[in-house]
Amino acid sequence: MAAEAHAGYERATPSTLSAIMGTLLALTARESLLGRPTT
């Protein structure tokens, strides 16, 4: 049971990381398009 939960966590982690990276990339791209840093 613990192994299955661990496997599910490892399977869910990449999608979560990619979602976070996608958000960061989108924010960075928007700042670049605006031409000014958001503080």
C-alpha positions in Angstrom: 0.0 0.0 0.0 2.8 2.4 0.9 4.6 1.5 -2.4 1.5 2.3 -4.4 1.1 5.7 -2.7 4.8 6.4 -3.3 4.4 5.5 -7.0 1.4 7.7 -7.3 3.3 10.6 -5.7 6.2 10.2 -8.1 3.8 10.0 -11.0 2.0 13.2 -9.9 5.2 15.2 -9.2 6.4 15.8 -12.8 3.0 17.3 -13.9 3.1 19.6 -10.9 6.6 20.7 -11.6 5.8 21.3 -15.3 2.7 23.3 -14.3 4.9 25.5 -11.9 7.5 25.9 -14.6 4.9 26.8 -17.2 3.5 29.5 -14.9 7.0 30.9 -14.2 7.7 30.9 -17.9 4.4 32.6 -18.7 5.1 35.3 -16.1 8.6 35.8 -17.3 7.4 36.1 -20.9 4.7 38.6 -20.0 7.3 40.7 -18.1 9.6 40.6 -21.2 6.7 41.7 -23.5 5.8 44.5 -21.1 9.4 45.6 -21.1 9.4 46.3 -17.4 10.1 44.1 -14.3 7.3 43.5 -11.9 8.4 43.9 -8.3 
